[in-house]
C-alpha cells in the first residue's frame, strides 16, 4: 500500500471578473448560545430548554414555542421576588410588599432584563416577526425573559432560578422605592435600557385661543413609532404622549403611584 497521501480536492478559484459564489438562501448563522448563557449566569444541562425559551410561536407549530415556559417562569419570578422582599424587608406590611412586588415584576422590568441579556439576536422568529422588528419588540422580550426563567427552573431547580433572578432584578430592587413613575421618567428609563438616545417631544399642532390652548405633541424614541398626546399645556401633552407610547409597547397598564396629572 502506498504511503502517498490522497490529494485533497481544491476549491475552484474564480477567474478574474467572475462573480463570487452565492450563499445559500435561508441560512442564518445564529450567535453562540454559550455567550448568552454567560450573560444570563446559568449553564444549561439541557440546552433544548433554552432553545425552546427563545422560540416564538411564529417560528413553530405552537407545540415547541416558549408559551408554556413563559407561564411557568412568570410564577417562578413572582415567587423569587416575593421571597427576596419578604426576607429583605422584615418591617414592611403586606400592602407595601405587594406594591414593591408589582413594580419589580412588571413587563417593563422583564423587557429590560432581556435587553441586558441581549437575547434579541438569539430569538427564533417567523419571517413576519423578523420583518416587523420582533427582535426589539418589548412584549416579546418580556415573554422570553420569563420563559428563560422557567427553563432554568426546569433545568436546575428553584435555587438556580432565584440566583439568576436576584442578580438580574437587583438594580430594580435598589431603585424601586425612590424611582419616579410619571410617564416621561418611565419612558426615559426604558429608552436608556435599550441603549437609545433620550426621548424628544415635538409640538406638531397648537390650537385654540391663547387663554385656552390645546397642544398636540409627539413623543419620539429611536426604534419605536411616536406616541401622541393632547393637553392644555405642553407638560400635560408630553406626559400623555409618553404614556401612549409606553402603553402601545405594553409597558404602561394604567395610572400608577406617583403619576402626575393636571
C-alpha positions as CSV (number, residue, x, y, z in Angstrom):
1,X,0.0,0.0,0.0
2,X,1.4,3.4,-0.9
3,X,2.1,5.9,1.9
4,X,1.5,8.8,-0.5
5,X,-1.4,10.9,1.0
6,X,-4.5,11.2,-1.1
7,X,-4.6,14.7,-2.6
8,X,-7.4,16.9,-1.3
9,X,-9.8,18.4,-3.8
10,X,-9.2,22.1,-4.2
11,X,-11.9,24.7,-4.3
12,X,-12.2,26.2,-7.8
13,X,-10.6,29.6,-8.0
14,X,-12.9,32.1,-9.7
15,X,-11.5,33.6,-12.8
16,X,-10.9,37.4,-12.9
17,X,-14.2,39.1,-13.3
18,X,-16.3,36.2,-12.1
19,X,-19.0,36.9,-9.5
20,X,-18.3,35.4,-6.1
21,X,-20.2,32.2,-5.2
22,X,-23.7,32.9,-3.8
23,X,-24.6,31.9,-0.3
24,X,-27.5,29.5,0.2
25,X,-30.6,31.3,1.0
26,X,-32.5,30.8,4.2
27,X,-29.4,30.0,6.2
28,X,-28.6,32.4,9.1
29,X,-25.7,31.9,11.4
30,X,-27.0,32.1,14.9
31,X,-25.0,33.5,17.8
32,X,-23.3,31.0,20.1
33,X,-25.7,30.2,22.9
34,X,-22.8,29.8,25.3
35,X,-22.3,33.6,25.1
36,X,-26.0,34.1,26.1
37,X,-25.6,31.6,28.9
38,X,-22.7,33.6,30.3
39,X,-24.8,36.8,30.3
40,X,-27.7,35.0,32.0
41,X,-25.4,33.4,34.5
42,X,-26.5,29.8,34.0
43,X,-25.1,27.0,32.0
44,X,-27.9,24.7,30.9
45,X,-27.6,20.9,31.3
46,X,-30.4,20.6,28.8
47,X,-29.8,23.3,26.2
48,X,-33.0,22.3,24.4
49,X,-34.9,24.1,27.2
50,X,-33.0,27.3,26.4
51,X,-33.7,26.9,22.6
52,X,-37.4,26.4,23.4
53,X,-37.4,29.5,25.6
54,X,-36.1,31.5,22.6
55,X,-38.7,30.2,20.1
56,X,-41.6,32.4,19.3
57,X,-44.9,30.8,18.2
58,X,-44.5,32.3,14.8
59,X,-41.5,30.0,14.2
60,X,-43.1,26.7,15.1
61,X,-46.4,24.8,15.0
62,X,-47.2,26.1,18.5
63,X,-46.1,22.9,20.3
64,X,-42.5,23.9,20.8
65,X,-42.8,27.6,21.4
66,X,-41.9,29.4,24.6
67,X,-45.5,29.9,25.8
68,X,-45.6,27.1,28.4
69,X,-42.2,28.1,29.8
70,X,-43.4,31.7,29.9
71,X,-46.3,30.6,32.1
72,X,-44.0,28.8,34.4
73,X,-41.4,31.5,34.5
74,X,-43.9,34.1,35.4
75,X,-44.8,32.2,38.6
76,X,-41.2,31.4,39.4
77,X,-40.3,35.1,39.1
78,X,-43.1,36.2,41.3
79,X,-42.2,33.6,44.0
80,X,-38.5,34.5,43.9
81,X,-39.1,38.3,44.1
82,X,-41.7,37.8,46.9
83,X,-39.2,35.6,48.7
84,X,-36.5,38.2,48.5
85,X,-38.7,41.1,49.5
86,X,-40.1,39.2,52.5
87,X,-36.6,38.5,53.8
88,X,-35.1,41.9,52.9
89,X,-37.9,44.0,54.4
90,X,-39.0,42.4,57.7
91,X,-40.8,45.6,58.8
92,X,-42.9,46.1,55.6
93,X,-46.6,45.4,55.7
94,X,-48.5,43.3,53.1
95,X,-49.6,46.4,51.1
96,X,-46.0,47.7,50.8
97,X,-44.7,44.2,49.8
98,X,-47.4,43.8,47.2
99,X,-46.7,47.3,45.7
100,X,-43.0,46.6,45.5
101,X,-43.6,43.1,44.0
102,X,-45.9,44.5,41.3
103,X,-43.3,47.2,40.4
104,X,-40.4,44.7,40.2
105,X,-42.1,42.0,38.1
106,X,-43.9,44.3,35.6
107,X,-43.3,43.6,31.9
108,X,-41.1,46.7,31.6
109,X,-38.7,45.2,34.1
110,X,-38.7,41.8,32.2
111,X,-38.1,43.5,28.9
112,X,-35.2,45.5,30.4
113,X,-33.6,42.3,31.8
114,X,-34.0,40.6,28.4
115,X,-32.3,43.5,26.7
116,X,-29.5,43.4,29.3
117,X,-29.0,39.7,28.4
118,X,-29.1,40.7,24.6
119,X,-31.5,37.9,23.7
120,X,-32.7,39.6,20.5
121,X,-30.2,38.1,18.1
122,X,-30.8,34.6,19.6
123,X,-34.6,34.6,19.1
124,X,-36.2,32.1,16.8
125,X,-38.9,34.1,14.9
126,X,-41.1,33.6,11.9
127,X,-40.5,35.7,8.9
128,X,-43.3,38.1,9.7
129,X,-42.0,38.8,13.2
130,X,-38.4,39.3,11.9
131,X,-39.5,41.9,9.3
132,X,-41.8,43.5,11.9
133,X,-38.9,44.2,14.3
134,X,-39.7,41.3,16.6
135,X,-36.1,41.1,18.0
136,X,-36.7,44.6,19.5
137,X,-40.3,44.1,20.5
138,X,-40.7,44.7,24.2
139,X,-43.7,42.4,24.6
140,X,-41.7,39.5,23.0
141,X,-38.6,40.3,25.1
142,X,-40.6,40.3,28.3
143,X,-42.2,37.0,27.4
144,X,-38.8,35.5,26.6
145,X,-37.3,36.7,29.9
146,X,-40.0,34.8,31.8
147,X,-39.6,31.8,29.5
148,X,-35.9,31.6,30.2
149,X,-36.5,31.8,34.0
150,X,-39.0,28.9,33.6
151,X,-36.4,26.9,31.6
152,X,-33.7,27.5,34.3
153,X,-36.2,26.2,36.9
154,X,-36.8,23.0,35.0
155,X,-33.1,22.6,34.2
156,X,-31.7,23.1,37.7
157,X,-34.4,23.9,40.2
158,X,-35.7,26.9,42.2
159,X,-32.3,27.8,43.8
160,X,-30.7,28.3,40.4
161,X,-33.6,30.3,39.1
162,X,-33.7,32.5,42.2
163,X,-29.9,33.2,41.9
164,X,-30.4,34.4,38.3
165,X,-33.4,36.5,39.3
166,X,-31.7,38.1,42.3
167,X,-28.8,39.2,40.0
168,X,-30.9,40.3,37.1
169,X,-33.5,42.3,39.0
170,X,-31.2,43.7,41.7
171,X,-31.0,47.1,40.1
172,X,-34.8,47.4,40.0
173,X,-35.0,46.4,43.7
174,X,-32.5,49.1,44.7
175,X,-34.2,51.9,42.8
176,X,-37.9,50.8,43.2
177,X,-38.5,52.8,46.4
178,X,-37.3,56.1,45.1
179,X,-37.9,56.0,41.3
180,X,-40.3,58.5,39.8
181,X,-43.1,56.7,38.0
182,X,-44.5,59.5,35.9
183,X,-44.7,58.5,32.2
184,X,-41.9,60.8,30.9
185,X,-39.5,59.4,33.5
186,X,-40.6,55.8,32.7
187,X,-40.1,56.4,29.0
188,X,-36.6,57.8,29.6
189,X,-35.6,54.8,31.7
190,X,-36.9,52.4,29.1
191,X,-35.0,54.3,26.3
192,X,-31.8,54.2,28.3
193,X,-32.2,50.5,29.0
194,X,-32.5,49.9,25.2
195,X,-29.3,52.0,24.7
196,X,-31.2,54.6,22.8
197,X,-30.9,58.4,23.0
198,X,-33.1,60.4,25.3
199,X,-36.7,60.8,24.1
200,X,-37.7,64.1,22.4
201,X,-41.0,65.9,22.4
202,X,-42.2,67.8,19.4
203,X,-45.2,70.2,19.2
204,X,-46.9,69.2,15.9
205,X,-50.0,71.4,16.4
206,X,-51.2,74.2,18.6
207,X,-54.9,75.1,18.5
208,X,-57.4,77.3,20.5
209,X,-57.1,80.8,21.9
210,X,-54.2,82.0,24.0
211,X,-56.2,81.7,27.2
212,X,-57.1,78.0,26.5
213,X,-54.6,76.5,24.1
214,X,-54.5,72.8,23.1
215,X,-51.2,71.2,22.3
216,X,-50.7,68.1,20.2
217,X,-47.3,66.7,20.9
218,X,-45.3,63.6,19.7
219,X,-43.0,61.7,22.0
220,X,-40.3,60.3,19.8
221,X,-37.9,57.5,20.6
222,X,-35.4,55.8,18.4
223,X,-36.7,52.3,17.3
224,X,-40.4,53.0,18.2
225,X,-43.3,54.8,16.5
226,X,-44.2,58.1,18.1
227,X,-46.7,58.4,20.9
228,X,-49.2,61.3,20.5
229,X,-50.6,63.3,23.4
230,X,-53.1,66.3,23.5
231,X,-53.4,68.6,26.5
232,X,-54.0,72.1,27.7
233,X,-50.3,72.6,28.5
234,X,-47.1,71.3,26.9
235,X,-46.3,69.4,30.1
236,X,-49.6,67.6,30.2
237,X,-49.5,66.8,26.4
238,X,-45.9,65.4,26.8
239,X,-46.9,63.2,29.7
240,X,-49.9,61.9,27.7
241,X,-47.7,61.3,24.6
242,X,-45.2,59.4,26.7
243,X,-47.9,57.3,28.3
244,X,-49.4,56.5,24.9
245,X,-46.1,55.3,23.6
246,X,-45.4,53.1,26.7
247,X,-48.9,51.7,26.6
248,X,-48.5,50.7,22.9
249,X,-45.3,48.9,23.8
250,X,-47.0,47.0,26.6
251,X,-45.1,48.9,29.3
252,X,-47.9,51.0,30.9
253,X,-51.1,49.4,32.1
254,X,-52.8,52.4,33.7
255,X,-52.3,55.0,36.4
256,X,-49.5,54.1,38.9
257,X,-48.5,55.7,42.2
258,X,-46.6,58.9,41.6
259,X,-48.2,59.7,38.3
260,X,-48.5,63.4,37.7
261,X,-51.8,64.8,36.4
262,X,-53.2,68.3,35.9
